[in-house]
Amino acid sequence: MTLTSKGQLTIPRQLRDALGLTPGARLQASIDRNGRLVLVPSKYEPEDLFRGRPKVHRVMTIDEMDRAIALAVGGEDA
């Protein structure tokens, strides 16, 4: 692959087909411990995680969340 002056890459058809990528597909990019670029198809948009979520009726502090998590895993007594 060749990087264009606009920072774009063309993913070869063989790879697109293997990953099921179609025009408009989104990818997540990261760099692994060895300095390699890793591209992963996005299966969802971040906003989709919150769509249809029940409304929050009670706000908790970080400390309250930490205590609730500890209680749920058996790390503390109430």
mmCIF file of the N, C-alpha and C atoms, coordinates in Angstrom:
data_MODEL
# 
_entry.id   MODEL 
# 
loop_
_atom_site.group_PDB 
_atom_site.id 
_atom_site.type_symbol 
_atom_site.label_atom_id 
_atom_site.label_alt_id 
_atom_site.label_comp_id 
_atom_site.label_asym_id 
_atom_site.label_entity_id 
_atom_site.label_seq_id 
_atom_site.pdbx_PDB_ins_code 
_atom_site.Cartn_x 
_atom_site.Cartn_y 
_atom_site.Cartn_z 
_atom_site.occupancy 
_atom_site.B_iso_or_equiv 
_atom_site.pdbx_formal_charge 
_atom_site.auth_seq_id 
_atom_site.auth_comp_id 
_atom_site.auth_asym_id 
_atom_site.auth_atom_id 
_atom_site.pdbx_PDB_model_num 
ATOM 1   N N  . MET A 1 1  ? 0.851   -1.170  0.000  1.00 0.00 ? 1  MET A N  1 
ATOM 2   C CA . MET A 1 1  ? 0.000   0.000   0.000  1.00 0.00 ? 1  MET A CA 1 
ATOM 3   C C  . MET A 1 1  ? 0.897   1.233   0.000  1.00 0.00 ? 1  MET A C  1 
ATOM 4   N N  . THR A 1 2  ? 0.377   2.300   -0.534 1.00 0.00 ? 2  THR A N  1 
ATOM 5   C CA . THR A 1 2  ? 1.116   3.557   -0.592 1.00 0.00 ? 2  THR A CA 1 
ATOM 6   C C  . THR A 1 2  ? 0.288   4.645   0.065  1.00 0.00 ? 2  THR A C  1 
ATOM 7   N N  . LEU A 1 3  ? 0.941   5.436   0.892  1.00 0.00 ? 3  LEU A N  1 
ATOM 8   C CA . LEU A 1 3  ? 0.289   6.557   1.564  1.00 0.00 ? 3  LEU A CA 1 
ATOM 9   C C  . LEU A 1 3  ? 0.275   7.746   0.611  1.00 0.00 ? 3  LEU A C  1 
ATOM 10  N N  . THR A 1 4  ? -0.895  8.345   0.390  1.00 0.00 ? 4  THR A N  1 
ATOM 11  C CA . THR A 1 4  ? -0.991  9.507   -0.488 1.00 0.00 ? 4  THR A CA 1 
ATOM 12  C C  . THR A 1 4  ? -0.581  10.770  0.256  1.00 0.00 ? 4  THR A C  1 
ATOM 13  N N  . SER A 1 5  ? -0.462  11.861  -0.484 1.00 0.00 ? 5  SER A N  1 
ATOM 14  C CA . SER A 1 5  ? -0.107  13.146  0.138  1.00 0.00 ? 5  SER A CA 1 
ATOM 15  C C  . SER A 1 5  ? -1.202  13.624  1.088  1.00 0.00 ? 5  SER A C  1 
ATOM 16  N N  . LYS A 1 6  ? -2.420  13.079  0.940  1.00 0.00 ? 6  LYS A N  1 
ATOM 17  C CA . LYS A 1 6  ? -3.523  13.420  1.839  1.00 0.00 ? 6  LYS A CA 1 
ATOM 18  C C  . LYS A 1 6  ? -3.617  12.459  3.022  1.00 0.00 ? 6  LYS A C  1 
ATOM 19  N N  . GLY A 1 7  ? -2.658  11.548  3.141  1.00 0.00 ? 7  GLY A N  1 
ATOM 20  C CA . GLY A 1 7  ? -2.660  10.607  4.258  1.00 0.00 ? 7  GLY A CA 1 
ATOM 21  C C  . GLY A 1 7  ? -3.620  9.450   4.063  1.00 0.00 ? 7  GLY A C  1 
ATOM 22  N N  . GLN A 1 8  ? -3.992  9.156   2.830  1.00 0.00 ? 8  GLN A N  1 
ATOM 23  C CA . GLN A 1 8  ? -4.950  8.084   2.562  1.00 0.00 ? 8  GLN A CA 1 
ATOM 24  C C  . GLN A 1 8  ? -4.245  6.819   2.085  1.00 0.00 ? 8  GLN A C  1 
ATOM 25  N N  . LEU A 1 9  ? -4.833  5.686   2.456  1.00 0.00 ? 9  LEU A N  1 
ATOM 26  C CA . LEU A 1 9  ? -4.355  4.373   1.999  1.00 0.00 ? 9  LEU A CA 1 
ATOM 27  C C  . LEU A 1 9  ? -5.469  3.705   1.220  1.00 0.00 ? 9  LEU A C  1 
ATOM 28  N N  . THR A 1 10 ? -5.100  2.949   0.204  1.00 0.00 ? 10 THR A N  1 
ATOM 29  C CA . THR A 1 10 ? -6.072  2.108   -0.475 1.00 0.00 ? 10 THR A CA 1 
ATOM 30  C C  . THR A 1 10 ? -5.821  0.686   -0.010 1.00 0.00 ? 10 THR A C  1 
ATOM 31  N N  . ILE A 1 11 ? -6.839  0.088   0.581  1.00 0.00 ? 11 ILE A N  1 
ATOM 32  C CA . ILE A 1 11 ? -6.719  -1.293  1.055  1.00 0.00 ? 11 ILE A CA 1 
ATOM 33  C C  . ILE A 1 11 ? -6.981  -2.209  -0.137 1.00 0.00 ? 11 ILE A C  1 
ATOM 34  N N  . PRO A 1 12 ? -6.056  -3.114  -0.435 1.00 0.00 ? 12 PRO A N  1 
ATOM 35  C CA . PRO A 1 12 ? -6.232  -4.001  -1.582 1.00 0.00 ? 12 PRO A CA 1 
ATOM 36  C C  . PRO A 1 12 ? -7.534  -4.805  -1.498 1.00 0.00 ? 12 PRO A C  1 
ATOM 37  N N  . ARG A 1 13 ? -8.115  -5.083  -2.653 1.00 0.00 ? 13 ARG A N  1 
ATOM 38  C CA . ARG A 1 13 ? -9.398  -5.786  -2.734 1.00 0.00 ? 13 ARG A CA 1 
ATOM 39  C C  . ARG A 1 13 ? -9.375  -7.101  -1.955 1.00 0.00 ? 13 ARG A C  1 
ATOM 40  N N  . GLN A 1 14 ? -8.304  -7.857  -2.069 1.00 0.00 ? 14 GLN A N  1 
ATOM 41  C CA . GLN A 1 14 ? -8.206  -9.142  -1.373 1.00 0.00 ? 14 GLN A CA 1 
ATOM 42  C C  . GLN A 1 14 ? -8.415  -8.973  0.130  1.00 0.00 ? 14 GLN A C  1 
ATOM 43  N N  . LEU A 1 15 ? -7.810  -7.943  0.706  1.00 0.00 ? 15 LEU A N  1 
ATOM 44  C CA . LEU A 1 15 ? -7.972  -7.692  2.141  1.00 0.00 ? 15 LEU A CA 1 
ATOM 45  C C  . LEU A 1 15 ? -9.375  -7.189  2.455  1.00 0.00 ? 15 LEU A C  1 
ATOM 46  N N  . ARG A 1 16 ? -9.903  -6.277  1.614  1.00 0.00 ? 16 ARG A N  1 
ATOM 47  C CA . ARG A 1 16 ? -11.264 -5.766  1.834  1.00 0.00 ? 16 ARG A CA 1 
ATOM 48  C C  . ARG A 1 16 ? -12.271 -6.910  1.792  1.00 0.00 ? 16 ARG A C  1 
ATOM 49  N N  . ASP A 1 17 ? -12.115 -7.792  0.821  1.00 0.00 ? 17 ASP A N  1 
ATOM 50  C CA . ASP A 1 17 ? -13.035 -8.928  0.704  1.00 0.00 ? 17 ASP A CA 1 
ATOM 51  C C  . ASP A 1 17 ? -12.932 -9.848  1.918  1.00 0.00 ? 17 ASP A C  1 
ATOM 52  N N  . ALA A 1 18 ? -11.711 -10.114 2.358  1.00 0.00 ? 18 ALA A N  1 
ATOM 53  C CA . ALA A 1 18 ? -11.507 -11.015 3.502  1.00 0.00 ? 18 ALA A CA 1 
ATOM 54  C C  . ALA A 1 18 ? -12.132 -10.457 4.775  1.00 0.00 ? 18 ALA A C  1 
ATOM 55  N N  . LEU A 1 19 ? -12.131 -9.133  4.919  1.00 0.00 ? 19 LEU A N  1 
ATOM 56  C CA . LEU A 1 19 ? -12.684 -8.485  6.109  1.00 0.00 ? 19 LEU A CA 1 
ATOM 57  C C  . LEU A 1 19 ? -14.141 -8.071  5.939  1.00 0.00 ? 19 LEU A C  1 
ATOM 58  N N  . GLY A 1 20 ? -14.674 -8.234  4.748  1.00 0.00 ? 20 GLY A N  1 
ATOM 59  C CA . GLY A 1 20 ? -16.058 -7.839  4.505  1.00 0.00 ? 20 GLY A CA 1 
ATOM 60  C C  . GLY A 1 20 ? -16.247 -6.332  4.487  1.00 0.00 ? 20 GLY A C  1 
ATOM 61  N N  . LEU A 1 21 ? -15.214 -5.603  4.083  1.00 0.00 ? 21 LEU A N  1 
ATOM 62  C CA . LEU A 1 21 ? -15.291 -4.146  4.049  1.00 0.00 ? 21 LEU A CA 1 
ATOM 63  C C  . LEU A 1 21 ? -15.966 -3.685  2.767  1.00 0.00 ? 21 LEU A C  1 
ATOM 64  N N  . THR A 1 22 ? -16.889 -2.756  2.906  1.00 0.00 ? 22 THR A N  1 
ATOM 65  C CA . THR A 1 22 ? -17.589 -2.177  1.770  1.00 0.00 ? 22 THR A CA 1 
ATOM 66  C C  . THR A 1 22 ? -17.393 -0.665  1.806  1.00 0.00 ? 22 THR A C  1 
ATOM 67  N N  . PRO A 1 23 ? -17.682 0.032   0.707  1.00 0.00 ? 23 PRO A N  1 
ATOM 68  C CA . PRO A 1 23 ? -17.524 1.493   0.727  1.00 0.00 ? 23 PRO A CA 1 
ATOM 69  C C  . PRO A 1 23 ? -18.265 2.112   1.910  1.00 0.00 ? 23 PRO A C  1 
ATOM 70  N N  . GLY A 1 24 ? -17.595 3.012   2.595  1.00 0.00 ? 24 GLY A N  1 
ATOM 71  C CA . GLY A 1 24 ? -18.175 3.661   3.768  1.00 0.00 ? 24 GLY A CA 1 
ATOM 72  C C  . GLY A 1 24 ? -17.894 2.937   5.073  1.00 0.00 ? 24 GLY A C  1 
ATOM 73  N N  . ALA A 1 25 ? -17.270 1.753   4.994  1.00 0.00 ? 25 ALA A N  1 
ATOM 74  C CA . ALA A 1 25 ? -16.949 0.998   6.216  1.00 0.00 ? 25 ALA A CA 1 
ATOM 75  C C  . ALA A 1 25 ? -15.996 1.818   7.073  1.00 0.00 ? 25 ALA A C  1 
ATOM 76  N N  . ARG A 1 26 ? -16.154 1.699   8.376  1.00 0.00 ? 26 ARG A N  1 
ATOM 77  C CA . ARG A 1 26 ? -15.284 2.408   9.307  1.00 0.00 ? 26 ARG A CA 1 
ATOM 78  C C  . ARG A 1 26 ? -14.293 1.431   9.915  1.00 0.00 ? 26 ARG A C  1 
ATOM 79  N N  . LEU A 1 27 ? -13.095 1.946   10.195 1.00 0.00 ? 27 LEU A N  1 
ATOM 80  C CA . LEU A 1 27 ? -12.036 1.150   10.799 1.00 0.00 ? 27 LEU A CA 1 
ATOM 81  C C  . LEU A 1 27 ? -11.531 1.862   12.042 1.00 0.00 ? 27 LEU A C  1 
ATOM 82  N N  . GLN A 1 28 ? -11.085 1.079   13.013 1.00 0.00 ? 28 GLN A N  1 
ATOM 83  C CA . GLN A 1 28 ? -10.408 1.637   14.182 1.00 0.00 ? 28 GLN A CA 1 
ATOM 84  C C  . GLN A 1 28 ? -8.923  1.394   13.974 1.00 0.00 ? 28 GLN A C  1 
ATOM 85  N N  . ALA A 1 29 ? -8.111  2.401   14.255 1.00 0.00 ? 29 ALA A N  1 
ATOM 86  C CA . ALA A 1 29 ? -6.668  2.291   14.062 1.00 0.00 ? 29 ALA A CA 1 
ATOM 87  C C  . ALA A 1 29 ? -5.956  2.444   15.400 1.00 0.00 ? 29 ALA A C  1 
ATOM 88  N N  . SER A 1 30 ? -4.899  1.646   15.579 1.00 0.00 ? 30 SER A N  1 
ATOM 89  C CA . SER A 1 30 ? -4.064  1.759   16.775 1.00 0.00 ? 30 SER A CA 1 
ATOM 90  C C  . SER A 1 30 ? -2.651  1.311   16.415 1.00 0.00 ? 30 SER A C  1 
ATOM 91  N N  . ILE A 1 31 ? -1.743  1.518   17.342 1.00 0.00 ? 31 ILE A N  1 
ATOM 92  C CA . ILE A 1 31 ? -0.360  1.082   17.163 1.00 0.00 ? 31 ILE A CA 1 
ATOM 93  C C  . ILE A 1 31 ? -0.066  0.074   18.254 1.00 0.00 ? 31 ILE A C  1 
ATOM 94  N N  . ASP A 1 32 ? 0.422   -1.104  17.872 1.00 0.00 ? 32 ASP A N  1 
ATOM 95  C CA . ASP A 1 32 ? 0.695   -2.134  18.871 1.00 0.00 ? 32 ASP A CA 1 
ATOM 96  C C  . ASP A 1 32 ? 2.063   -1.907  19.528 1.00 0.00 ? 32 ASP A C  1 
ATOM 97  N N  . ARG A 1 33 ? 2.423   -2.793  20.446 1.00 0.00 ? 33 ARG A N  1 
ATOM 98  C CA . ARG A 1 33 ? 3.673   -2.642  21.212 1.00 0.00 ? 33 ARG A CA 1 
ATOM 99  C C  . ARG A 1 33 ? 4.914   -2.663  20.340 1.00 0.00 ? 33 ARG A C  1 
ATOM 100 N N  . ASN A 1 34 ? 4.797   -3.266  19.153 1.00 0.00 ? 34 ASN A N  1 
ATOM 101 C CA . ASN A 1 34 ? 5.941   -3.369  18.255 1.00 0.00 ? 34 ASN A CA 1 
ATOM 102 C C  . ASN A 1 34 ? 5.971   -2.244  17.228 1.00 0.00 ? 34 ASN A C  1 
ATOM 103 N N  . GLY A 1 35 ? 5.116   -1.230  17.427 1.00 0.00 ? 35 GLY A N  1 
ATOM 104 C CA . GLY A 1 35 ? 5.093   -0.090  16.530 1.00 0.00 ? 35 GLY A CA 1 
ATOM 105 C C  . GLY A 1 35 ? 4.372   -0.340  15.216 1.00 0.00 ? 35 GLY A C  1 
ATOM 106 N N  . ARG A 1 36 ? 3.577   -1.410  15.156 1.00 0.00 ? 36 ARG A N  1 
ATOM 107 C CA . ARG A 1 36 ? 2.839   -1.730  13.930 1.00 0.00 ? 36 ARG A CA 1 
ATOM 108 C C  . ARG A 1 36 ? 1.464   -1.078  13.954 1.00 0.00 ? 36 ARG A C  1 
ATOM 109 N N  . LEU A 1 37 ? 1.041   -0.608  12.791 1.00 0.00 ? 37 LEU A N  1 
ATOM 110 C CA . LEU A 1 37 ? -0.295  -0.064  12.629 1.00 0.00 ? 37 LEU A CA 1 
ATOM 111 C C  . LEU A 1 37 ? -1.284  -1.215  12.575 1.00 0.00 ? 37 LEU A C  1 
ATOM 112 N N  . VAL A 1 38 ? -2.323  -1.134  13.395 1.00 0.00 ? 38 VAL A N  1 
ATOM 113 C CA . VAL A 1 38 ? -3.348  -2.176  13.442 1.00 0.00 ? 38 VAL A CA 1 
ATOM 114 C C  . VAL A 1 38 ? -4.675  -1.535  13.052 1.00 0.00 ? 38 VAL A C  1 
ATOM 115 N N  . LEU A 1 39 ? -5.318  -2.077  12.017 1.00 0.00 ? 39 LEU A N  1 
ATOM 116 C CA . LEU A 1 39 ? -6.628  -1.608  11.574 1.00 0.00 ? 39 LEU A CA 1 
ATOM 117 C C  . LEU A 1 39 ? -7.643  -2.700  11.852 1.00 0.00 ? 39 LEU A C  1 
ATOM 118 N N  . VAL A 1 40 ? -8.732  -2.324  12.504 1.00 0.00 ? 40 VAL A N  1 
ATOM 119 C CA . VAL A 1 40 ? -9.777  -3.281  12.856 1.00 0.00 ? 40 VAL A CA 1 
ATOM 120 C C  . VAL A 1 40 ? -11.116 -2.707  12.399 1.00 0.00 ? 40 VAL A C  1 
ATOM 121 N N  . PRO A 1 41 ? -11.925 -3.512  11.682 1.00 0.00 ? 41 PRO A N  1 
ATOM 122 C CA . PRO A 1 41 ? -13.236 -3.009  11.277 1.00 0.00 ? 41 PRO A CA 1 
ATOM 123 C C  . PRO A 1 41 ? -14.070 -2.650  12.500 1.00 0.00 ? 41 PRO A C  1 
ATOM 124 N N  . SER A 1 42 ? -14.719 -1.489  12.455 1.00 0.00 ? 42 SER A N  1 
ATOM 125 C CA . SER A 1 42 ? -15.626 -1.082  13.530 1.00 0.00 ? 42 SER A CA 1 
ATOM 126 C C  . SER A 1 42 ? -16.960 -1.766  13.298 1.00 0.00 ? 42 SER A C  1 
ATOM 127 N N  . LYS A 1 43 ? -17.419 -2.481  14.279 1.00 0.00 ? 43 LYS A N  1 
ATOM 128 C CA . LYS A 1 43 ? -18.692 -3.183  14.161 1.00 0.00 ? 43 LYS A CA 1 
ATOM 129 C C  . LYS A 1 43 ? -19.856 -2.288  14.553 1.00 0.00 ? 43 LYS A C  1 
ATOM 130 N N  . TYR A 1 44 ? -19.559 -1.162  15.186 1.00 0.00 ? 44 TYR A N  1 
ATOM 131 C CA . TYR A 1 44 ? -20.604 -0.253  15.663 1.00 0.00 ? 44 TYR A CA 1 
ATOM 132 C C  . TYR A 1 44 ? -20.007 1.144   15.797 1.00 0.00 ? 44 TYR A C  1 
ATOM 133 N N  . GLU A 1 45 ? -20.867 2.107   15.899 1.00 0.00 ? 45 GLU A N  1 
ATOM 134 C CA . GLU A 1 45 ? -20.461 3.478   16.191 1.00 0.00 ? 45 GLU A CA 1 
ATOM 135 C C  . GLU A 1 45 ? -20.541 3.651   17.710 1.00 0.00 ? 45 GLU A C  1 
ATOM 136 N N  . PRO A 1 46 ? -19.630 4.408   18.315 1.00 0.00 ? 46 PRO A N  1 
ATOM 137 C CA . PRO A 1 46 ? -19.673 4.589   19.766 1.00 0.00 ? 46 PRO A CA 1 
ATOM 138 C C  . PRO A 1 46 ? -21.039 5.044   20.277 1.00 0.00 ? 46 PRO A C  1 
ATOM 139 N N  . GLU A 1 47 ? -21.713 5.901   19.513 1.00 0.00 ? 47 GLU A N  1 
ATOM 140 C CA . GLU A 1 47 ? -23.021 6.391   19.948 1.00 0.00 ? 47 GLU A CA 1 
ATOM 141 C C  . GLU A 1 47 ? -24.039 5.260   20.048 1.00 0.00 ? 47 GLU A C  1 
ATOM 142 N N  . ASP A 1 48 ? -23.842 4.202   19.246 1.00 0.00 ? 48 ASP A N  1 
ATOM 143 C CA . ASP A 1 48 ? -24.781 3.081   19.261 1.00 0.00 ? 48 ASP A CA 1 
ATOM 144 C C  . ASP A 1 48 ? -24.819 2.394   20.625 1.00 0.00 ? 48 ASP A C  1 
ATOM 145 N N  . LEU A 1 49 ? -23.719 2.466   21.365 1.00 0.00 ? 49 LEU A N  1 
ATOM 146 C CA . LEU A 1 49 ? -23.664 1.824   22.682 1.00 0.00 ? 49 LEU A CA 1 
ATOM 147 C C  . LEU A 1 49 ? -24.644 2.455   23.661 1.00 0.00 ? 49 LEU A C  1 
ATOM 148 N N  . PHE A 1 50 ? -24.990 3.714   23.438 1.00 0.00 ? 50 PHE A N  1 
ATOM 149 C CA . PHE A 1 50 ? -25.847 4.433   24.367 1.00 0.00 ? 50 PHE A CA 1 
ATOM 150 C C  . PHE A 1 50 ? -27.287 4.556   23.873 1.00 0.00 ? 50 PHE A C  1 
ATOM 151 N N  . ARG A 1 51 ? -27.514 4.193   22.636 1.00 0.00 ? 51 ARG A N  1 
ATOM 152 C CA . ARG A 1 51 ? -28.858 4.290   22.074 1.00 0.00 ? 51 ARG A CA 1 
ATOM 153 C C  . ARG A 1 51 ? -29.784 3.302   22.780 1.00 0.00 ? 51 ARG A C  1 
ATOM 154 N N  . GLY A 1 52 ? -30.909 3.767   23.242 1.00 0.00 ? 52 GLY A N  1 
ATOM 155 C CA . GLY A 1 52 ? -31.870 2.909   23.913 1.00 0.00 ? 52 GLY A CA 1 
ATOM 156 C C  . GLY A 1 52 ? -31.539 2.610   25.366 1.00 0.00 ? 52 GLY A C  1 
ATOM 157 N N  . ARG A 1 53 ? -30.473 3.217   25.872 1.00 0.00 ? 53 ARG A N  1 
ATOM 158 C CA . ARG A 1 53 ? -30.078 2.995   27.265 1.00 0.00 ? 53 ARG A CA 1 
ATOM 159 C C  . ARG A 1 53 ? -31.073 3.698   28.174 1.00 0.00 ? 53 ARG A C  1 
ATOM 160 N N  . PRO A 1 54 ? -31.426 3.063   29.288 1.00 0.00 ? 54 PRO A N  1 
ATOM 161 C CA . PRO A 1 54 ? -32.366 3.717   30.212 1.00 0.00 ? 54 PRO A CA 1 
ATOM 162 C C  . PRO A 1 54 ? -31.794 5.030   30.741 1.00 0.00 ? 54 PRO A C  1 
ATOM 163 N N  . LYS A 1 55 ? -32.670 5.943   31.060 1.00 0.00 ? 55 LYS A N  1 
ATOM 164 C CA . LYS A 1 55 ? -32.265 7.240   31.593 1.00 0.00 ? 55 LYS A CA 1 
ATOM 165 C C  . LYS A 1 55 ? -31.630 7.072   32.977 1.00 0.00 ? 55 LYS A C  1 
ATOM 166 N N  . VAL A 1 56 ? -30.607 7.847   33.254 1.00 0.00 ? 56 VAL A N  1 
ATOM 167 C CA . VAL A 1 56 ? -29.930 7.810   34.553 1.00 0.00 ? 56 VAL A CA 1 
ATOM 168 C C  . VAL A 1 56 ? -30.762 8.602   35.551 1.00 0.00 ? 56 VAL A C  1 
ATOM 169 N N  . HIS A 1 57 ? -31.110 7.947   36.662 1.00 0.00 ? 57 HIS A N  1 
ATOM 170 C CA . HIS A 1 57 ? -31.909 8.618   37.686 1.00 0.00 ? 57 HIS A CA 1 
ATOM 171 C C  . HIS A 1 57 ? -31.081 9.003   38.900 1.00 0.00 ? 57 HIS A C  1 
ATOM 172 N N  . ARG A 1 58 ? -29.916 8.370   39.042 1.00 0.00 ? 58 ARG A N  1 
ATOM 173 C CA . ARG A 1 58 ? -29.072 8.650   40.198 1.00 0.00 ? 58 ARG A CA 1 
ATOM 174 C C  . ARG A 1 58 ? -27.628 8.752   39.739 1.00 0.00 ? 58 ARG A C  1 
ATOM 175 N N  . VAL A 1 59 ? -26.973 9.827   40.085 1.00 0.00 ? 59 VAL A N  1 
ATOM 176 C CA . VAL A 1 59 ? -25.580 10.016  39.729 1.00 0.00 ? 59 VAL A CA 1 
ATOM 177 C C  . VAL A 1 59 ? -24.717 9.509   40.882 1.00 0.00 ? 59 VAL A C  1 
ATOM 178 N N  . MET A 1 60 ? -23.671 8.757   40.557 1.00 0.00 ? 60 MET A N  1 
ATOM 179 C CA . MET A 1 60 ? -22.762 8.224   41.579 1.00 0.00 ? 60 MET A CA 1 
ATOM 180 C C  . MET A 1 60 ? -21.393 8.874   41.436 1.00 0.00 ? 60 MET A C  1 
ATOM 181 N N  . THR A 1 61 ? -20.707 9.019   42.552 1.00 0.00 ? 61 THR A N  1 
ATOM 182 C CA . THR A 1 61 ? -19.330 9.502   42.522 1.00 0.00 ? 61 THR A CA 1 
ATOM 183 C C  . THR A 1 61 ? -18.431 8.328   42.142 1.00 0.00 ? 61 THR A C  1 
ATOM 184 N N  . ILE A 1 62 ? -17.193 8.628   41.807 1.00 0.00 ? 62 ILE A N  1 
ATOM 185 C CA . ILE A 1 62 ? -16.218 7.579   41.492 1.00 0.00 ? 62 ILE A CA 1 
ATOM 186 C C  . ILE A 1 62 ? -16.029 6.657   42.696 1.00 0.00 ? 62 ILE A C  1 
ATOM 187 N N  . ASP A 1 63 ? -15.955 7.236   43.902 1.00 0.00 ? 63 ASP A N  1 
ATOM 188 C CA . ASP A 1 63 ? -15.796 6.426   45.117 1.00 0.00 ? 63 ASP A CA 1 
ATOM 189 C C  . ASP A 1 63 ? -16.977 5.469   45.300 1.00 0.00 ? 63 ASP A C  1 
ATOM 190 N N  . GLU A 1 64 ? -18.186 5.967   45.042 1.00 0.00 ? 64 GLU A N  1 
ATOM 191 C CA . GLU A 1 64 ? -19.372 5.104   45.163 1.00 0.00 ? 64 GLU A CA 1 
ATOM 192 C C  . GLU A 1 64 ? -19.324 3.976   44.132 1.00 0.00 ? 64 GLU A C  1 
ATOM 193 N N  . MET A 1 65 ? -18.886 4.305   42.927 1.00 0.00 ? 65 MET A N  1 
ATOM 194 C CA . MET A 1 65 ? -18.769 3.272   41.885 1.00 0.00 ? 65 MET A CA 1 
ATOM 195 C C  . MET A 1 65 ? -17.727 2.236   42.282 1.00 0.00 ? 65 MET A C  1 
ATOM 196 N N  . ASP A 1 66 ? -16.570 2.702   42.786 1.00 0.00 ? 66 ASP A N  1 
ATOM 197 C CA . ASP A 1 66 ? -15.517 1.779   43.214 1.00 0.00 ? 66 ASP A CA 1 
ATOM 198 C C  . ASP A 1 66 ? -16.020 0.842   44.310 1.00 0.00 ? 66 ASP A C  1 
ATOM 199 N N  . ARG A 1 67 ? -16.776 1.382   45.282 1.00 0.00 ? 67 ARG A N  1 
ATOM 200 C CA . ARG A 1 67 ? -17.323 0.549   46.363 1.00 0.00 ? 67 ARG A CA 1 
ATOM 201 C C  . ARG A 1 67 ? -18.327 -0.470  45.818 1.00 0.00 ? 67 ARG A C  1 
ATOM 202 N N  . ALA A 1 68 ? -19.169 -0.025  44.903 1.00 0.00 ? 68 ALA A N  1 
ATOM 203 C CA . ALA A 1 68 ? -20.167 -0.926  44.322 1.00 0.00 ? 68 ALA A CA 1 
ATOM 204 C C  . ALA A 1 68 ? -19.496 -2.055  43.543 1.00 0.00 ? 68 ALA A C  1 
ATOM 205 N N  . ILE A 1 69 ? -18.449 -1.730  42.816 1.00 0.00 ? 69 ILE A N  1 
ATOM 206 C CA . ILE A 1 69 ? -17.718 -2.756  42.059 1.00 0.00 ? 69 ILE A CA 1 
ATOM 207 C C  . ILE A 1 69 ? -17.050 -3.724  43.021 1.00 0.00 ? 69 ILE A C  1 
ATOM 208 N N  . ALA A 1 70 ? -16.401 -3.190  44.065 1.00 0.00 ? 70 ALA A N  1 
ATOM 209 C CA . ALA A 1 70 ? -15.730 -4.039  45.048 1.00 0.00 ? 70 ALA A CA 1 
ATOM 210 C C  . ALA A 1 70 ? -16.724 -4.974  45.715 1.00 0.00 ? 70 ALA A C  1 
ATOM 211 N N  . LEU A 1 71 ? -17.889 -4.458  46.063 1.00 0.00 ? 71 LEU A N  1 
ATOM 212 C CA . LEU A 1 71 ? -18.922 -5.300  46.675 1.00 0.00 ? 71 LEU A CA 1 
ATOM 213 C C  . LEU A 1 71 ? -19.399 -6.383  45.720 1.00 0.00 ? 71 LEU A C  1 
ATOM 214 N N  . ALA A 1 72 ? -19.545 -6.023  44.460 1.00 0.00 ? 72 ALA A N  1 
ATOM 215 C CA . ALA A 1 72 ? -20.045 -6.982  43.456 1.00 0.00 ? 72 ALA A CA 1 
ATOM 216 C C  . ALA A 1 72 ? -19.059 -8.125  43.235 1.00 0.00 ? 72 ALA A C  1 
ATOM 217 N N  . VAL A 1 73 ? -17.762 -7.871  43.382 1.00 0.00 ? 73 VAL A N  1 
ATOM 218 C CA . VAL A 1 73 ? -16.771 -8.931  43.165 1.00 0.00 ? 73 VAL A CA 1 
ATOM 219 C C  . VAL A 1 73 ? -16.309 -9.536  44.482 1.00 0.00 ? 73 VAL A C  1 
ATOM 220 N N  . GLY A 1 74 ? -16.906 -9.099  45.584 1.00 0.00 ? 74 GLY A N  1 
ATOM 221 C CA . GLY A 1 74 ? -16.571 -9.680  46.887 1.00 0.00 ? 74 GLY A CA 1 
ATOM 222 C C  . GLY A 1 74 ? -15.306 -9.135  47.496 1.00 0.00 ? 74 GLY A C  1 
ATOM 223 N N  . GLY A 1 75 ? -14.917 -7.913  47.105 1.00 0.00 ? 75 GLY A N  1 
ATOM 224 C CA . GLY A 1 75 ? -13.675 -7.339  47.608 1.00 0.00 ? 75 GLY A CA 1 
ATOM 225 C C  . GLY A 1 75 ? -13.816 -6.600  48.916 1.00 0.00 ? 75 GLY A C  1 
ATOM 226 N N  . GLU A 1 76 ? -15.009 -6.216  49.300 1.00 0.00 ? 76 GLU A N  1 
ATOM 227 C CA . GLU A 1 76 ? -15.231 -5.466  50.539 1.00 0.00 ? 76 GLU A CA 1 
ATOM 228 C C  . GLU A 1 76 ? -16.528 -5.896  51.182 1.00 0.00 ? 76 GLU A C  1 
ATOM 229 N N  . ASP A 1 77 ? -16.632 -5.591  52.433 1.00 0.00 ? 77 ASP A N  1 
ATOM 230 C CA . ASP A 1 77 ? -17.911 -5.772  53.115 1.00 0.00 ? 77 ASP A CA 1 
ATOM 231 C C  . ASP A 1 77 ? -18.679 -4.457  53.063 1.00 0.00 ? 77 ASP A C  1 
ATOM 232 N N  . ALA A 1 78 ? -19.993 -4.544  53.076 1.00 0.00 ? 78 ALA A N  1 
ATOM 233 C CA . ALA A 1 78 ? -20.811 -3.317  53.054 1.00 0.00 ? 78 ALA A CA 1 
ATOM 234 C C  . ALA A 1 78 ? -20.622 -2.616  54.330 1.00 0.00 ? 78 ALA A C  1 
# 
